[in-house]
């Protein structure tokens, strides 16, 4: 009997198996908590990376020009020295999206707007007309098409020799096309503005 009591006593004193089991449970709990934390961190990182990518693409779309000037900017004068109109050609920039260029819908938010600025005036939504040079017959400027835009000088505005002016061509999406030019030393019937 003494041996049996001694055996039970030694079993009760030696608790190494129970301590190992408790340690294993604690270790497994730490691993589970760490994996959940890692999953949360990775999910947050992937979410923020996706949002960052969206922000970059939105910024590129906003900053990149949708339109570009193709060729010269010309000023015309029926009776020098009074400048009547400014003429330039536009096409889509690389990777530009199709843009409505319709002088009959001036003020439409889906159409371009052209502002005129000189040393005395700033006039929004000036009057302009288009002539299709290359295209498919509609007023939607698409890849490979070319439109000539004629901006009538606003009533009361005059351009003198050596005067700077700017035309702002604002498409519904993408960056604004700024056309800055200086009038030449002499006003002729037709002038190529460099």
Steps between C-alpha positions, in 0.01 A plus 500: 500500500788724578624456147160589364481816714856585399408452135195727530706752693770507234238544230352793684839661554612467137271747312727554200241366255233742613742793487598404143134480399428844648803643325387350169152652542648842578738472206214406266298797630794733428534359149126547433503857631813578296346355183179701550708813558709426189182450296361834621829676420519344153134578425550861609817524292330359191200730550720808539712397199183469291378841618845645423486354150155652445628838618799482265283412201249773585784751529649390170162530330448847643853622432552352158392712210207376300552741208806637326566771243599361164672751278511878515286753680388768256349844553294662225408861443245614241602863553844537663586584775176350644538125560175313430568137585749242624523165321664175614470125441435251780527126520493246780816460703651154539259288704245785497132415524252613233383858560193687381597805291164653407463879467120464509506376860724762662448479875419126495710327771585219255641746245827692501503857628737766363600800711682803360755693709707801398664784690166682548229231501407150606192374318354158575320287240596701196329442166671248273435285194649178368600365163568130469834428335518124563205313645183303459251785474392537863602748770668238720878535470640147496842344448642586158261792446594865466282807552573862416364739764443867420457723805335833429670776693248617763325830433696787651825300524796608291841346448780747443855440379716304748197425718477163674178300505390157617226266384390244759343195337328311782380147417246323725775263621877526504724800530440845357673584172665843528593679179728797582612722215637850437384723219768591242658841432263564210131410462431343159198327345630157611768447765669180613548534875805311621 
